[in-house]
Amino acid sequence: MSSDQFHLNFSLMSPGHYRAAWRLAGADPHAYLDADHYVRLAKLAEEAGIDAVFQGDSPALGPEIATGTSGGLDGFTLLAMIAGATERIGLLPTVSTTYSTPYSLARRFQSLDHLTKGRAALNVVTTGNPAAAANFGVSAHPDRDARYRRAHEFLEVITRLWEAWEPGTIIADKATGQFGDPSRIHAIDHHGEFFDVAGPLPVPTSPQVRPVISQAGETPAGLELAARYADVVFAAGHTVAKAKASRDDIRARAQAHGRDADSIKYSLGLIVLVGTDEEDAKRRHDELNATLPPLEYLVSAVLSSLGLPADAFGPDDVIRLEDVPAEPNLKAFSVGMYNNTRAVLAEGPRRLRELVAHTAGIGTHRLVVGSPERIADDLESWWRQGAADGFTVMFADTRVDLERFATLVVPILKERGLFHREYPEGTLRDRLGLPVPGLQPAGRRLAASPA
Ligand SMILES: Cc1cc2nc3c(=O)[nH]c(=O)nc-3n(C[C@H](O)[C@H](O)[C@H](O)COP(=O)(O)O)c2cc1C
């Protein structure tokens, strides 16, 4: 990716960010478990040249299963299956540093990187849902501070494991019979607060050396984790001003760690609802809105995320920035949601129903509804204002909107020179213009060590 173009990742979340889109005519309610459904989507994404396909993580079933899917498939398994059906596209599942162990996770991603010739990536989260604890034999969900301490140690361990084999370790000399050179493989002998890991992995250094690391989490501790280890920050932003400030912040933090600011890519999430034209977009928007829970419920969810009583305001009441507690509720799923709603209110008072409409009442990210041109204009405008290095595109109704974005919006972006026309050569890391942190030149294997 040259710096005059942006990257695009696609979320495969199904049926979509409108979780009850399974109710629409033509939708198969069971598609979210169907390999053919995902392969179709991944192939459409690959034909459009999309950098990576992405899947979030929910390691606990929630009450929302009563009305729609609740996370569903394990992302690594899903994307490893898609790896076999595609050739170029990157594979970006979300994994929890709180509820995984670093040795097995490092091995799985290094294996995936070999088997896909350098297409593996991982989105690390600390897991916001406290219900996960009971599934992993943990007495209580660790507090945010402990989760991020563990995340730092986790990433230190996996990156050291990935780099523990020197180049040239596999000799494979048929004449002498020497296959590997054990003197070039190093234990990591890690002993820390959370983990004791001897290493090394049984897998050689993979094509990317480090599979691409993305991070999602917007508290200062999350941003510090990203600044130290991540190649990509997956973020939610509801105003240009807030997204730009967050991107500037993460770039400055990376520089404070001795990194080049351009070595960390700010990937802004947005949900798209793509109409064939404006009228079609409006019609589908109405249709999808009819699948949402009652407005009063959505309003109470927004109020809770702001730390306000669920009945503090009605849908037509106006809320101002001064009405919102000055500090986030640190027990909330993500402080990012609180920050974003504050950013919207900083631009002026809003009726509660407008705040709900901002995210389609369906979560953390901004919803953009319109014709292909309107959506292309939106991305271009945010990118030109310095609010993003690229976008993680999520879909209102993935079955319909992923295809429309790939076939109607991406060609406009290519025509405008904003997105690559063909996949650039190399690994996912090379394509995104990412160096291996601490190693030069960008994206190459470690320099050969002296004999
Ligand atoms: C853009 C974004 C996406 C996220 N995706 C997930 C996810 O897929 N699964 C999950 O368990 N948590 C997810 N989280 C929440 C993280 O677990 C997060 O690390 C934790 O709640 C703390 O978030 P905070 O630093 O923003 O407060 C996400 C957070 C953000 C900001």
The ligand as an SDF file (V2000), in Angstrom:
LIG
                    3D

 31 33  0  0  0  0  0  0  0  0999 V2000
  -13.0680   -1.4010   17.6130 C   0  0  0  0  0  0  0  0  0  0  0  0
  -13.1510   -2.3960   18.7360 C   0  0  0  0  0  0  0  0  0  0  0  0
  -13.4460   -3.7340   18.4450 C   0  0  0  0  0  0  0  0  0  0  0  0
  -13.5090   -4.6840   19.4570 C   0  0  0  0  0  0  0  0  0  0  0  0
  -13.7780   -6.0000   19.1450 N   0  0  0  0  0  0  0  0  0  0  0  0
  -13.8770   -6.9220   20.1310 C   0  0  0  0  0  0  0  0  0  0  0  0
  -14.1830   -8.2900   19.8480 C   0  0  0  0  0  0  0  0  0  0  0  0
  -14.3660   -8.7000   18.6970 O   0  0  0  0  0  0  0  0  0  0  0  0
  -14.2750   -9.1610   20.8830 N   0  0  0  0  0  0  0  0  0  0  0  0
  -14.0740   -8.7710   22.1810 C   0  0  0  0  0  0  0  0  0  0  0  0
  -14.1470   -9.6050   23.0850 O   0  0  0  0  0  0  0  0  0  0  0  0
  -13.7990   -7.4860   22.4690 N   0  0  0  0  0  0  0  0  0  0  0  0
  -13.6870   -6.5580   21.4890 C   0  0  0  0  0  0  0  0  0  0  0  0
  -13.3960   -5.2380   21.8010 N   0  0  0  0  0  0  0  0  0  0  0  0
  -13.2640   -4.8270   23.2050 C   0  0  0  0  0  0  0  0  0  0  0  0
  -11.9390   -5.2580   23.6990 C   0  0  0  0  0  0  0  0  0  0  0  0
  -12.0340   -6.4890   24.3110 O   0  0  0  0  0  0  0  0  0  0  0  0
  -11.3010   -4.2790   24.5800 C   0  0  0  0  0  0  0  0  0  0  0  0
   -9.9510   -4.6760   24.6050 O   0  0  0  0  0  0  0  0  0  0  0  0
  -11.6820   -4.1560   26.0430 C   0  0  0  0  0  0  0  0  0  0  0  0
  -13.0130   -4.1570   26.3230 O   0  0  0  0  0  0  0  0  0  0  0  0
  -11.1630   -2.8230   26.5010 C   0  0  0  0  0  0  0  0  0  0  0  0
  -11.5110   -1.8740   25.5750 O   0  0  0  0  0  0  0  0  0  0  0  0
  -11.1370   -0.3550   25.7580 P   0  0  0  0  0  0  0  0  0  0  0  0
   -9.6290   -0.2980   25.9230 O   0  0  0  0  0  0  0  0  0  0  0  0
  -11.6330    0.2830   24.5120 O   0  0  0  0  0  0  0  0  0  0  0  0
  -11.8970    0.0960   26.9360 O   0  0  0  0  0  0  0  0  0  0  0  0
  -13.3000   -4.2830   20.8060 C   0  0  0  0  0  0  0  0  0  0  0  0
  -13.0140   -2.9510   21.1000 C   0  0  0  0  0  0  0  0  0  0  0  0
  -12.9260   -2.0080   20.0790 C   0  0  0  0  0  0  0  0  0  0  0  0
  -12.5960   -0.5820   20.4310 C   0  0  0  0  0  0  0  0  0  0  0  0
  1  2  1  0
  2  3  1  0
  2 30  2  0
  3  4  2  0
  4  5  1  0
  4 28  1  0
  5  6  2  0
  6  7  1  0
  6 13  1  0
  7  8  2  0
  7  9  1  0
  9 10  1  0
 10 11  2  0
 10 12  1  0
 12 13  2  0
 13 14  1  0
 14 15  1  0
 14 28  1  0
 15 16  1  0
 16 17  1  0
 16 18  1  0
 18 19  1  0
 18 20  1  0
 20 21  1  0
 20 22  1  0
 22 23  1  0
 23 24  1  0
 24 25  2  0
 24 26  1  0
 24 27  1  0
 28 29  2  0
 29 30  1  0
 30 31  1  0
M  END
$$$$
